[in-house]
Amino acid sequence: MESLALLVSIIVFPAMFGGPIALLLSLYRPAGMSRFRRIFIIIFAILSSIVGIFLLIENVSRGANVIGALGLSTGLGSLWQLKRYRKVTP
């Protein structure tokens, strides 16, 4: 039973926390964004989007759908911010 709870927490973690962390990191823009930070944002955003799509498609429960929508929207939002920031600065 403990292994099932661990598996569920591993599946839900990127959508619940990865997307909002990536979005917060992409909203705060210092004078120059480091390459490590940009890669970190991209990895978290893509991972949360993939897990969010998985949770939305599987249709497990309403709570999983909400977490999936949160992960998908924040992951795509952080990628959008990163793309927009890259165009503004040379």
C-alpha positions as CSV (number, residue, x, y, z in Angstrom):
1,M,0.0,0.0,0.0
2,E,2.9,2.4,0.7
3,S,4.4,1.7,-2.7
4,L,1.1,2.7,-4.3
5,A,1.0,6.0,-2.4
6,L,4.6,6.6,-3.5
7,L,3.8,5.9,-7.1
8,V,0.8,8.2,-7.1
9,S,2.9,11.0,-5.5
10,I,5.6,10.6,-8.1
11,I,3.0,10.8,-10.9
12,V,1.2,13.8,-9.4
13,F,4.2,15.8,-8.2
14,P,5.3,17.3,-11.6
15,A,1.8,18.5,-12.5
16,M,1.1,19.9,-9.0
17,F,4.4,21.6,-8.2
18,G,6.6,21.5,-11.3
19,G,4.3,23.8,-13.4
20,P,3.8,26.5,-10.8
21,I,7.5,26.5,-10.0
22,A,8.4,26.9,-13.6
23,L,5.9,29.7,-14.0
24,L,7.2,31.6,-11.0
25,L,10.8,31.2,-12.3
26,S,9.8,32.5,-15.7
27,L,7.9,35.5,-14.4
28,Y,10.8,36.9,-12.5
29,R,13.2,38.2,-15.1
30,P,16.5,39.6,-14.0
31,A,18.8,41.5,-16.4
32,G,20.2,38.2,-17.8
33,M,18.6,34.8,-17.4
34,S,21.2,32.1,-17.0
35,R,21.3,29.0,-19.3
36,F,20.8,26.7,-16.3
37,R,17.7,28.5,-15.2
38,R,16.3,28.4,-18.7
39,I,16.9,24.7,-19.0
40,F,15.4,24.1,-15.5
41,I,12.2,26.0,-16.6
42,I,11.9,24.1,-19.8
43,I,12.3,20.7,-18.1
44,F,9.8,21.5,-15.4
45,A,7.3,23.0,-17.9
46,I,7.5,20.1,-20.4
47,L,7.3,17.5,-17.6
48,S,4.3,19.2,-16.0
49,S,2.5,19.6,-19.4
50,I,3.0,15.9,-20.2
51,V,1.8,14.7,-16.8
52,G,-1.1,17.2,-17.0
53,I,-2.2,15.9,-20.4
54,F,-1.9,12.3,-19.0
55,L,-4.1,13.2,-16.0
56,L,-6.7,14.9,-18.2
57,I,-6.8,12.0,-20.7
58,E,-7.0,9.2,-18.1
59,N,-10.1,10.8,-16.5
60,V,-9.4,9.2,-13.2
61,S,-11.4,11.6,-11.0
62,R,-12.4,15.2,-10.9
63,G,-9.4,16.1,-8.6
64,A,-7.0,14.5,-11.0
65,N,-8.6,16.5,-13.8
66,V,-8.1,19.8,-11.9
67,I,-4.5,18.9,-11.1
68,G,-3.9,18.0,-14.7
69,A,-5.4,21.3,-15.9
70,L,-3.3,23.2,-13.4
71,G,-0.1,21.5,-14.5
72,L,-0.9,21.9,-18.2
73,S,-1.8,25.5,-18.0
74,T,1.1,26.6,-15.8
75,G,3.6,24.5,-17.9
76,L,2.4,26.1,-21.2
77,G,2.2,29.5,-19.5
78,S,5.8,29.3,-18.4
79,L,7.0,28.2,-21.9
80,W,5.0,31.1,-23.3
81,Q,6.7,33.5,-20.9
82,L,10.1,32.1,-21.8
83,K,9.5,32.4,-25.5
84,R,8.2,36.0,-25.1
85,Y,11.2,36.9,-22.9
86,R,13.6,35.5,-25.5
87,K,12.1,37.6,-28.3
88,V,12.3,40.9,-26.3
89,T,15.9,40.7,-25.3
90,P,18.6,40.2,-28.0
